Amino acid sequence: MSDNGSADSVRQRGLAKMAEVYGTEFQDYPGSHFAVTADHLFADIWSRPALSIRDRRLLLLGALTAQGAIDTAGIQIGAALRNEELTEEQLHEIAVFLCHYVGWPNGTKLDLLVGTIVAQQKKAARKQEADRTE
């Protein structure tokens, strides 16, 4: 078997893709749940070439909103902003669009969460800037 198929190589590809998708480094964790997440979901599924990370994130935001999994959608919102894949305006527009397909309550919750996460990231950026200038 070539190194590309070894368990360590697959895990490293998965961790690298997770870092790319979420804009932050991930460490390896024990357990079968993390193994499936890193080795299959990220090393294989998120790495397939036909869709971009942004494409996959848009699909995931729609699916999570449709399921009412707004708290989990927040992870995707934060990553989309950090990676500069989507703007605040685009995220609000996604919420308005989804209101019409997945229900007004879930779309509205998504819109409110966008505002909250944008505000949190702006506050963190201001603090980081203030810390640098001290």
C-alpha positions as CSV (number, residue, x, y, z in Angstrom):
1,M,0.0,0.0,0.0
2,S,1.3,3.5,-0.8
3,D,1.8,6.1,1.9
4,N,-1.3,7.9,0.5
5,G,-3.5,5.2,1.8
6,S,-1.9,4.6,5.2
7,A,-4.0,5.5,8.3
8,D,-1.5,8.2,9.3
9,S,-1.6,9.8,5.9
10,V,-5.4,9.7,5.7
11,R,-5.6,11.3,9.2
12,Q,-3.1,14.0,8.2
13,R,-5.1,14.8,5.1
14,G,-8.3,14.9,7.2
15,L,-6.8,17.2,9.7
16,A,-5.4,19.5,7.0
17,K,-8.8,19.7,5.3
18,M,-10.5,20.4,8.7
19,A,-8.0,23.3,9.2
20,E,-8.7,24.6,5.7
21,V,-12.5,24.3,6.1
22,Y,-12.7,25.9,9.5
23,G,-9.7,28.3,9.4
24,T,-8.2,27.0,12.6
25,E,-5.8,24.2,13.4
26,F,-7.1,20.9,14.7
27,Q,-5.3,18.3,16.8
28,D,-5.8,14.6,16.5
29,Y,-8.2,13.1,19.0
30,P,-8.7,9.5,20.0
31,G,-12.0,7.6,19.4
32,S,-14.0,6.3,16.5
33,H,-16.2,9.3,16.2
34,F,-13.3,11.6,15.5
35,A,-11.7,9.0,13.3
36,V,-14.8,8.9,11.0
37,T,-15.0,12.7,11.0
38,A,-11.3,13.3,10.1
39,D,-10.6,10.2,8.0
40,H,-13.8,9.9,6.0
41,L,-15.8,13.2,6.2
42,F,-12.8,15.5,5.7
43,A,-10.1,13.4,4.1
44,D,-12.6,12.0,1.6
45,I,-15.9,13.8,1.3
46,W,-14.9,17.5,1.9
47,S,-11.8,16.8,-0.4
48,R,-13.7,15.7,-3.4
49,P,-12.9,18.0,-6.3
50,A,-16.3,18.7,-7.9
51,L,-17.4,21.3,-5.3
52,S,-15.5,24.0,-3.6
53,I,-15.5,24.4,0.2
54,R,-17.7,27.4,-0.2
55,D,-20.2,25.3,-2.3
56,R,-20.2,22.6,0.4
57,R,-20.7,25.3,3.2
58,L,-23.7,26.8,1.4
59,L,-25.3,23.3,1.1
60,L,-24.5,22.6,4.7
61,L,-26.0,25.9,5.9
62,G,-29.2,25.1,4.0
63,A,-29.4,21.6,5.4
64,L,-28.6,22.6,9.0
65,T,-31.2,25.4,8.8
66,A,-33.8,23.1,7.4
67,Q,-33.2,20.7,10.3
68,G,-33.4,23.6,12.8
69,A,-29.8,22.9,13.8
70,I,-29.0,26.6,14.1
71,D,-26.4,26.2,16.8
72,T,-24.4,23.9,14.5
73,A,-24.9,26.4,11.6
74,G,-23.1,28.9,13.8
75,I,-19.9,26.9,13.3
76,Q,-20.3,27.2,9.6
77,I,-21.1,31.0,9.7
78,G,-18.0,31.7,11.8
79,A,-15.8,29.7,9.4
80,A,-17.3,31.3,6.3
81,L,-16.5,34.7,7.7
82,R,-12.9,33.7,8.9
83,N,-12.1,32.2,5.5
84,E,-13.7,35.2,3.7
85,E,-15.9,32.8,1.7
86,L,-19.1,34.7,2.5
87,T,-19.7,38.3,3.6
88,E,-22.1,39.5,6.3
89,E,-24.5,40.7,3.6
90,Q,-24.4,37.4,1.8
91,L,-25.1,35.5,5.0
92,H,-28.1,37.6,5.8
93,E,-29.3,37.1,2.2
94,I,-29.0,33.4,2.7
95,A,-31.1,33.5,5.8
96,V,-33.8,35.5,3.9
97,F,-33.7,33.1,1.0
98,L,-33.9,30.1,3.3
99,C,-36.9,31.5,5.2
100,H,-39.0,30.8,2.0
101,Y,-37.8,27.2,1.7
102,V,-37.2,25.9,5.2
103,G,-39.6,28.0,7.2
104,W,-39.7,31.5,8.5
105,P,-38.8,30.5,12.1
106,N,-35.6,28.6,11.2
107,G,-34.5,31.2,8.6
108,T,-35.1,34.0,11.1
109,K,-33.0,32.1,13.8
110,L,-30.2,31.8,11.2
111,D,-30.4,35.5,10.5
112,L,-30.2,36.4,14.1
113,L,-27.3,34.1,14.6
114,V,-25.4,35.7,11.7
115,G,-25.8,39.1,13.4
116,T,-24.5,37.6,16.7
117,I,-21.5,36.0,15.2
118,V,-20.6,39.0,13.1
119,A,-20.8,41.2,16.2
120,Q,-18.6,38.7,18.2
121,Q,-16.0,38.5,15.5
122,K,-15.9,42.3,15.2
123,K,-15.5,42.7,19.0
124,A,-12.7,40.1,19.0
125,A,-10.9,41.9,16.1
126,R,-11.2,45.2,18.0
127,K,-9.8,43.6,21.1
128,Q,-7.0,42.0,19.2
129,E,-6.1,45.4,17.6
130,A,-6.2,47.1,20.9
131,D,-3.9,44.5,22.4
132,R,-1.4,44.9,19.6
133,T,-1.3,48.7,20.0
134,E,-0.6,48.5,23.8
